[in-house]
Amino acid sequence: MGETAEATVIMARDGAAGTLLMNRPRALNALDLPMIEAFAAAIPALRDDGDVALVILEGAGGKAFCAGGDVRRIRELALARDSAGIEAFFAGEYGVNAAIARFGKPWISLIDGVCMGGGIGVSVHGSHRVVTEHALLAMPETAIALFPDVGTSFVLPRLPGALGPWLALTGARLRGAEAVEAGLATHFVKRENLPALRAALVAGDAGAVERLAEPVPPGPIAAQRPAIDRCFGHATLAGIQAALAAEGTEWAAAQAAILARMSPTSMAVTLELLKRGATLDLAGCLAMELALTRTVTLHPDFAEGVRAVLVDKDKKPTWQPAPDTATVAAMFG
């Protein structure tokens, strides 16, 4: 674990706070297996330390809180058919997500930059997700033929209306206060006020989050909610696409164009995942997600999606045809 500049997760005590700094700024603090293992060691240490009143989680470098998991590495393991390596990564990551949910003390994430995928996972299950005007939150997995994981199969179906399916299928990016509007973040604090907030937290005052947070009035998400609910509240992808076509607006056309770029298999799996997740507790959702990683990461679309988006970056994936319902059900094991 260590407290050297080279550590990729730096744990420290600062006053009454346990602090965790994700420290891979050149990789936008994307989670790799050593980081996951560091989290797994730090969480019980902080939980059991009677002098730690709360935890502050941050990302280094000024650009990102955490841009996600190290999916390039997962792709390498998938191409090598290294199922054990894939399992170790996801089982470890989901174990961390569950441990944060059970932490029992304030877990306060200060999100002042990009927060996607695995970054959502280490924050959304905590008590406070504080975003600034520089925050950008998203679950962009359908673009790489994965699926919204890290326990978001529990979180997304419980957002208001059809926000969950919309965010999951399109990978829509929520900026700053929009994340509070949607329910992924809990509080909005301007970047300039973060030092004052951090000082109060170090003094053990978790209530400072509420005092320094600014109200988030209805904004872009609220304005779009009726259309999101009309279009993304359908149980099938075909129903969603038909509703978007019937909507006849620029927004609807843009959403349809986004869906046309995503993996058909990933979208079908994602809709089924959210449907099932709506009836499960967090532990059940994480178990379902782990089972799903075993089939989805070995599907041809996953390696192709990561190649197109993150490796070659040509943004021109060649997807497999849309699966039937029996094929989708079989992927859940």
BAZAMAR-367818 format. One record per residue (C-alpha): residue in three letters; y, x, z. Coordinates in steps of 0.5 Angstrom, whole numbers, m for minus. Last residue first. Layout:
+------+-------+-------+-------+
: resn :    c2 :    c1 :    c3 :
+------+-------+-------+-------+
:  ALA :     Y :     X :     Z :
...
+------+-------+-------+-------+
// end
This chain:
+------+-------+-------+-------+
: resn :    c2 :    c1 :    c3 :
+------+-------+-------+-------+
:  GLY :   m36 :   m52 :   m34 :
:  PHE :   m29 :   m53 :   m36 :
:  MET :   m30 :   m51 :   m43 :
:  ALA :   m36 :   m56 :   m44 :
:  ALA :   m30 :   m62 :   m43 :
:  VAL :   m26 :   m59 :   m49 :
:  THR :   m32 :   m58 :   m53 :
:  ALA :   m34 :   m66 :   m52 :
:  THR :   m27 :   m68 :   m53 :
:  ASP :   m26 :   m65 :   m60 :
:  PRO :   m23 :   m58 :   m61 :
:  ALA :   m17 :   m57 :   m66 :
:  PRO :   m18 :   m52 :   m71 :
:  GLN :   m18 :   m44 :   m69 :
:  TRP :   m11 :   m41 :   m69 :
:  THR :    m8 :   m36 :   m74 :
:  PRO :    m2 :   m33 :   m70 :
:  LYS :     4 :   m31 :   m73 :
:  LYS :     9 :   m29 :   m68 :
:  ASP :     9 :   m22 :   m71 :
:  LYS :     9 :   m19 :   m64 :
:  ASP :     4 :   m14 :   m66 :
:  VAL :     2 :   m14 :   m58 :
:  LEU :     5 :   m19 :   m54 :
:  VAL :     6 :   m25 :   m58 :
:  ALA :     1 :   m25 :   m64 :
:  ARG :    m4 :   m21 :   m61 :
:  VAL :    m4 :   m25 :   m54 :
:  GLY :    m5 :   m31 :   m59 :
:  GLU :   m11 :   m28 :   m63 :
:  ALA :   m14 :   m25 :   m56 :
:  PHE :   m14 :   m32 :   m53 :
:  ASP :   m15 :   m36 :   m60 :
:  PRO :   m22 :   m33 :   m60 :
:  HIS :   m25 :   m36 :   m54 :
:  LEU :   m27 :   m31 :   m49 :
:  THR :   m21 :   m32 :   m45 :
:  VAL :   m22 :   m40 :   m45 :
:  THR :   m29 :   m39 :   m43 :
:  ARG :   m29 :   m35 :   m36 :
:  THR :   m22 :   m37 :   m35 :
:  LEU :   m24 :   m45 :   m34 :
:  ALA :   m28 :   m43 :   m28 :
:  LEU :   m22 :   m40 :   m25 :
:  GLU :   m18 :   m46 :   m26 :
:  MET :   m22 :   m51 :   m23 :
:  ALA :   m23 :   m47 :   m17 :
:  LEU :   m15 :   m46 :   m17 :
:  CYS :   m15 :   m54 :   m18 :
:  GLY :   m20 :   m55 :   m12 :
:  ALA :   m16 :   m51 :    m7 :
:  LEU :   m10 :   m54 :    m9 :
:  ASP :   m12 :   m61 :    m8 :
:  LEU :   m15 :   m65 :   m14 :
:  THR :   m14 :   m72 :   m17 :
:  ALA :    m8 :   m70 :   m21 :
:  GLY :   m11 :   m63 :   m23 :
:  ARG :   m16 :   m67 :   m27 :
:  LYS :   m11 :   m70 :   m32 :
:  LEU :    m7 :   m63 :   m32 :
:  LEU :   m13 :   m59 :   m34 :
:  GLU :   m15 :   m65 :   m39 :
:  LEU :    m8 :   m64 :   m42 :
:  THR :    m8 :   m56 :   m42 :
:  VAL :   m15 :   m56 :   m45 :
:  ALA :   m12 :   m60 :   m51 :
:  MET :    m6 :   m56 :   m51 :
:  SER :   m10 :   m49 :   m51 :
:  THR :   m15 :   m51 :   m57 :
:  PRO :    m9 :   m53 :   m61 :
:  SER :    m6 :   m46 :   m60 :
:  MET :     2 :   m47 :   m60 :
:  ARG :     6 :   m47 :   m66 :
:  ALA :     6 :   m54 :   m68 :
:  LEU :     8 :   m56 :   m61 :
:  ILE :    14 :   m52 :   m62 :
:  ALA :    16 :   m56 :   m68 :
:  ALA :    14 :   m63 :   m65 :
:  GLN :    19 :   m61 :   m59 :
:  ALA :    25 :   m59 :   m64 :
:  ALA :    24 :   m66 :   m68 :
:  ALA :    24 :   m70 :   m61 :
:  TRP :    30 :   m66 :   m59 :
:  GLU :    33 :   m67 :   m66 :
:  THR :    32 :   m75 :   m65 :
:  GLY :    27 :   m79 :   m69 :
:  GLU :    23 :   m82 :   m63 :
:  ALA :    18 :   m85 :   m67 :
:  ALA :    15 :   m78 :   m69 :
:  LEU :    16 :   m75 :   m62 :
:  ALA :    11 :   m81 :   m60 :
:  ALA :     6 :   m80 :   m65 :
:  GLN :     6 :   m73 :   m63 :
:  ILE :     5 :   m75 :   m56 :
:  GLY :    m1 :   m80 :   m58 :
:  ALA :    m4 :   m75 :   m62 :
:  LEU :    m4 :   m70 :   m56 :
:  THR :    m7 :   m75 :   m52 :
:  ALA :    m6 :   m78 :   m45 :
:  HIS :     1 :   m80 :   m47 :
:  GLY :     7 :   m79 :   m42 :
:  PHE :    10 :   m73 :   m46 :
:  CYS :    14 :   m78 :   m51 :
:  ARG :    17 :   m83 :   m47 :
:  ASP :    17 :   m79 :   m40 :
:  ILE :    21 :   m73 :   m44 :
:  ALA :    25 :   m78 :   m47 :
:  PRO :    27 :   m82 :   m41 :
:  ARG :    28 :   m75 :   m37 :
:  GLN :    33 :   m72 :   m42 :
:  ALA :    39 :   m73 :   m38 :
:  ALA :    36 :   m72 :   m32 :
:  ILE :    33 :   m65 :   m34 :
:  PRO :    40 :   m63 :   m37 :
:  GLY :    44 :   m65 :   m31 :
:  PRO :    44 :   m69 :   m25 :
:  PRO :    47 :   m66 :   m19 :
:  VAL :    45 :   m59 :   m16 :
:  PRO :    48 :   m58 :    m9 :
:  GLU :    49 :   m51 :    m7 :
:  ALA :    45 :   m47 :    m3 :
:  LEU :    48 :   m43 :     3 :
:  ARG :    47 :   m48 :     8 :
:  GLU :    40 :   m50 :     6 :
:  VAL :    38 :   m42 :     5 :
:  ALA :    41 :   m40 :    12 :
:  GLY :    36 :   m45 :    15 :
:  ALA :    31 :   m39 :    15 :
:  ASP :    35 :   m35 :    20 :
:  GLY :    31 :   m29 :    22 :
:  ALA :    37 :   m24 :    22 :
:  VAL :    34 :   m21 :    16 :
:  LEU :    34 :   m28 :    13 :
:  ALA :    42 :   m28 :    15 :
:  ALA :    43 :   m22 :    11 :
:  ARG :    39 :   m24 :     5 :
:  LEU :    43 :   m30 :     5 :
:  ALA :    50 :   m26 :     5 :
:  PRO :    47 :   m21 :     0 :
:  LEU :    45 :   m27 :    m5 :
:  ASN :    52 :   m30 :    m5 :
:  GLU :    54 :   m27 :   m11 :
:  ARG :    48 :   m29 :   m15 :
:  LYS :    49 :   m36 :   m14 :
:  VAL :    44 :   m40 :   m10 :
:  PHE :    40 :   m46 :   m12 :
:  HIS :    35 :   m49 :    m8 :
:  THR :    28 :   m52 :    m8 :
:  ALA :    25 :   m49 :   m15 :
:  LEU :    20 :   m52 :   m19 :
:  GLY :    22 :   m59 :   m18 :
:  ALA :    25 :   m61 :   m25 :
:  GLU :    32 :   m61 :   m22 :
:  VAL :    31 :   m55 :   m18 :
:  ALA :    29 :   m51 :   m24 :
:  GLU :    35 :   m54 :   m28 :
:  ALA :    39 :   m50 :   m23 :
:  GLY :    38 :   m44 :   m26 :
:  ARG :    35 :   m44 :   m33 :
:  LEU :    29 :   m48 :   m34 :
:  ARG :    25 :   m45 :   m40 :
:  ALA :    20 :   m50 :   m44 :
:  GLY :    13 :   m47 :   m45 :
:  THR :    12 :   m53 :   m50 :
:  LEU :     5 :   m56 :   m47 :
:  ALA :     6 :   m54 :   m40 :
:  LEU :    13 :   m56 :   m39 :
:  TRP :    12 :   m63 :   m42 :
:  PRO :     6 :   m64 :   m39 :
:  GLY :     9 :   m63 :   m32 :
:  LEU :    16 :   m67 :   m34 :
:  ALA :    12 :   m73 :   m35 :
:  GLY :    15 :   m77 :   m29 :
:  PRO :    17 :   m73 :   m23 :
:  LEU :    13 :   m67 :   m22 :
:  ARG :     6 :   m68 :   m19 :
:  PRO :     2 :   m66 :   m25 :
:  LEU :     5 :   m60 :   m25 :
:  VAL :     4 :   m57 :   m18 :
:  PHE :    m4 :   m58 :   m18 :
:  SER :    m5 :   m55 :   m25 :
:  THR :     0 :   m50 :   m23 :
:  GLY :    m5 :   m47 :   m18 :
:  VAL :    m4 :   m40 :   m21 :
:  ASP :    m6 :   m43 :   m28 :
:  PRO :    m2 :   m46 :   m34 :
:  PHE :    m7 :   m45 :   m40 :
:  LEU :    m9 :   m39 :   m44 :
:  ALA :    m8 :   m40 :   m52 :
:  ILE :    m2 :   m35 :   m52 :
:  ALA :     3 :   m40 :   m54 :
:  THR :     0 :   m45 :   m49 :
:  GLU :     1 :   m40 :   m43 :
:  PRO :     9 :   m41 :   m43 :
:  MET :    10 :   m43 :   m36 :
:  ALA :    17 :   m42 :   m35 :
:  LEU :    23 :   m41 :   m30 :
:  LEU :    29 :   m37 :   m32 :
:  ALA :    34 :   m35 :   m26 :
:  HIS :    41 :   m32 :   m28 :
:  GLU :    44 :   m38 :   m25 :
:  THR :    41 :   m36 :   m18 :
:  VAL :    34 :   m39 :   m16 :
:  VAL :    31 :   m40 :    m9 :
:  ARG :    24 :   m42 :    m8 :
:  HIS :    23 :   m44 :    m1 :
:  SER :    16 :   m46 :     3 :
:  GLY :    11 :   m42 :    m1 :
:  HIS :     6 :   m45 :    m7 :
:  VAL :    11 :   m44 :   m12 :
:  SER :    13 :   m37 :   m11 :
:  VAL :     7 :   m32 :   m12 :
:  GLY :     4 :   m37 :   m18 :
:  ILE :    11 :   m38 :   m21 :
:  GLY :    11 :   m30 :   m22 :
:  GLY :     4 :   m31 :   m25 :
:  GLY :     6 :   m35 :   m30 :
:  MET :    14 :   m34 :   m31 :
:  CYS :    20 :   m32 :   m27 :
:  VAL :    25 :   m28 :   m31 :
:  GLY :    32 :   m27 :   m27 :
:  ASP :    34 :   m28 :   m20 :
:  ILE :    29 :   m31 :   m16 :
:  LEU :    29 :   m30 :    m9 :
:  SER :    23 :   m32 :    m6 :
:  ILE :    22 :   m35 :     1 :
:  TRP :    16 :   m35 :     5 :
:  PRO :    17 :   m39 :    11 :
:  LYS :    11 :   m38 :    16 :
:  GLY :     5 :   m42 :    16 :
:  PHE :     2 :   m37 :    10 :
:  ARG :    m3 :   m43 :     7 :
:  ALA :     0 :   m44 :     1 :
:  ILE :     1 :   m36 :     0 :
:  ALA :    m6 :   m35 :     1 :
:  ALA :    m8 :   m40 :    m4 :
:  ASN :    m4 :   m36 :    m9 :
:  VAL :    m7 :   m29 :    m7 :
:  GLY :   m14 :   m32 :    m8 :
:  TYR :   m12 :   m34 :   m15 :
:  GLU :    m9 :   m27 :   m17 :
:  GLY :   m16 :   m24 :   m14 :
:  ALA :   m20 :   m29 :   m17 :
:  PHE :   m16 :   m28 :   m24 :
:  PHE :   m17 :   m20 :   m24 :
:  ALA :   m24 :   m20 :   m21 :
:  GLU :   m26 :   m25 :   m26 :
:  ILE :   m23 :   m21 :   m32 :
:  GLY :   m26 :   m15 :   m30 :
:  ALA :   m33 :   m18 :   m29 :
:  SER :   m33 :   m21 :   m36 :
:  ASP :   m32 :   m15 :   m39 :
:  ARG :   m33 :   m17 :   m47 :
:  ALA :   m29 :   m11 :   m49 :
:  LEU :   m25 :   m16 :   m53 :
:  ALA :   m24 :   m20 :   m47 :
:  LEU :   m22 :   m14 :   m42 :
:  GLU :   m17 :   m12 :   m47 :
:  ARG :   m14 :   m19 :   m47 :
:  ILE :   m14 :   m19 :   m40 :
:  ARG :   m10 :   m12 :   m40 :
:  ARG :    m5 :   m15 :   m45 :
:  VAL :    m5 :   m21 :   m40 :
:  ASP :    m2 :   m17 :   m35 :
:  GLY :     1 :   m23 :   m31 :
:  GLY :     7 :   m26 :   m31 :
:  ALA :    15 :   m24 :   m32 :
:  CYS :    16 :   m23 :   m24 :
:  PHE :    23 :   m23 :   m21 :
:  ALA :    26 :   m20 :   m27 :
:  LYS :    32 :   m17 :   m30 :
:  GLY :    35 :   m14 :   m24 :
:  GLY :    30 :    m8 :   m23 :
:  ALA :    26 :   m10 :   m18 :
:  GLY :    23 :   m17 :   m16 :
:  GLU :    24 :   m21 :    m9 :
:  LEU :    20 :   m24 :    m4 :
:  ILE :    23 :   m25 :     3 :
:  VAL :    18 :   m27 :     8 :
:  LEU :    19 :   m30 :    15 :
:  ALA :    19 :   m29 :    23 :
:  VAL :    16 :   m23 :    23 :
:  ASP :    15 :   m20 :    30 :
:  GLY :     9 :   m24 :    31 :
:  ASP :     5 :   m20 :    25 :
:  ASP :    m1 :   m24 :    24 :
:  ARG :     2 :   m27 :    17 :
:  LEU :     5 :   m21 :    15 :
:  ALA :    m1 :   m17 :    15 :
:  PRO :    m5 :   m23 :    13 :
:  ILE :     0 :   m23 :     6 :
:  ALA :     0 :   m15 :     5 :
:  ALA :    m7 :   m14 :     4 :
:  ALA :    m8 :   m19 :    m2 :
:  PHE :    m1 :   m18 :    m4 :
:  ALA :    m3 :   m10 :    m5 :
:  GLU :    m9 :   m13 :    m9 :
:  ILE :    m5 :   m17 :   m14 :
:  MET :    m1 :   m11 :   m15 :
:  PRO :    m7 :    m6 :   m16 :
:  LEU :    m9 :   m12 :   m21 :
:  ASP :    m3 :   m12 :   m25 :
:  LEU :     3 :   m17 :   m24 :
:  ALA :     8 :   m17 :   m29 :
:  ASN :    15 :   m14 :   m25 :
:  LEU :    19 :   m14 :   m32 :
:  ALA :    14 :    m9 :   m34 :
:  ARG :    20 :    m3 :   m34 :
:  PRO :    21 :    m6 :   m27 :
:  ARG :    14 :    m5 :   m24 :
:  ASN :    17 :    m6 :   m17 :
:  MET :    15 :   m13 :   m14 :
:  LEU :    19 :   m12 :    m7 :
:  LEU :    16 :   m16 :    m1 :
:  THR :    20 :   m16 :     5 :
:  GLY :    18 :   m18 :    12 :
:  ALA :    24 :   m21 :    16 :
:  ALA :    26 :   m21 :    23 :
:  GLY :    30 :   m14 :    22 :
:  ASP :    27 :   m11 :    16 :
:  ARG :    20 :   m10 :    16 :
:  ALA :    17 :    m7 :     9 :
:  MET :    12 :    m8 :     4 :
:  ILE :    13 :    m5 :    m3 :
:  VAL :     9 :    m8 :    m9 :
:  THR :     9 :    m3 :   m15 :
:  ALA :     9 :     3 :   m10 :
:  GLU :    12 :     9 :   m14 :
:  ALA :    18 :     9 :   m10 :
:  THR :    14 :    10 :    m4 :
:  GLU :    13 :     5 :     2 :
:  GLY :     5 :     5 :     2 :
:  MET :     0 :     0 :     0 :
+------+-------+-------+-------+
// end
